[in-house]
Amino acid sequence: MIKSILRSFYPAPLNTKPKEWLRASVGACVGVLTASMVCQYFYGIELALHLLGPIGASSVLLFAVSTGALAQPWSIVGSYFVATGSALIAVYLLGHSILSASFAVGLAIGAMCIFRCLHPPGGAVALCIVLSQTDLAQLGFYVFYPVMLNAGILLCCALVFNNLTLVRYPKMHTSSSADINHTNDIPPFERVGFNSDDLDAALSDIGEFVDVTREDLEGIIRSTEKHALRRSMGDIQASHIMSKDVLSGTPETTIKEAIRLLMHHSIKSLPILDSKKHIVGIVSLTDIIKYPASIRNSGALGLFGFKKNISLSDIMHTSVTCVTAAAHIVELIPLLSRQGLHCIPVLQNNEFVGVVTQTDLIAALHRDLMVHLH
């Protein structure tokens, strides 16, 4: 029992690298310095020093754990605003006292929860305002100005610095599964694994504050599933399952020739290569079907029914999703299912060496399943 309690005090390992520690440290230093200097310029050194504590605490969240739910823009702006309002209410009712400060913090936490802007330094903002009987107290309702100025400056620093150092901020709310077929059907990954309702139910079971965004939590779980699947499936790489004798076209190949190749060999996509076997595009049957319809409805040639000798360079997709020959099969599964791709070109030293199709993937998964069953 005692060992278990003592073990709980042992610090958990950090899953970040020293490079990230340095980045966060520099960012926090820049943010605190900038906010403090601007506040000092407009309101003087004494008032700037009174509000320095919450700014320092906020900088830890905005620069060190910027993906957390407590570090998002609405969290800092909303919390500073409601904490200031809570402090003014506490001062009005109870004056400047320890009881008033305690009441202000409790009121601020409740308000932050209601307005979904929980941010720990908000409690410090309330304390600073209540316990300051000189500079901040004299401002009355005008205390909102320096407080919100600090919040705005620090937030601007976080937006600029984090994104310049390749840390996306703020955290974007994105859907985990794209609706590629534009139907109401449940995405394939959610039919056999956990879905959005399951995640909501799990968070409801916890019933406590969790400093992680819902999207990050889903990403962590799916990443864990991927690593577990990769461990169980062994070292199956794209080079092991890809089709090597692959038909391809060039930018100069005509649509007529492309249709002949696709129909004769019963394939859905045609990689487009240049003279050095570098992939420069890809064309599918769908692309070919859509294109003639679009030119028939526009332009003088379309009105009179004339047809151009169209080459694949006119309709091919130049942004092609590719994988390396060493890519693990687990990396291919979401590309061929969730993103709706029919085939993925495989590169080795930037040279096209084959494709992995949905059929290749199904055959490999079936073989792996049979091995585990035996």
Order of alpha helices (4+ residues) and beta strands (2+ residues): alpha-alpha-alpha-alpha-alpha-alpha-alpha-alpha-alpha-alpha-alpha-alpha-alpha-beta-beta-alpha-alpha-beta-alpha-beta-beta-alpha
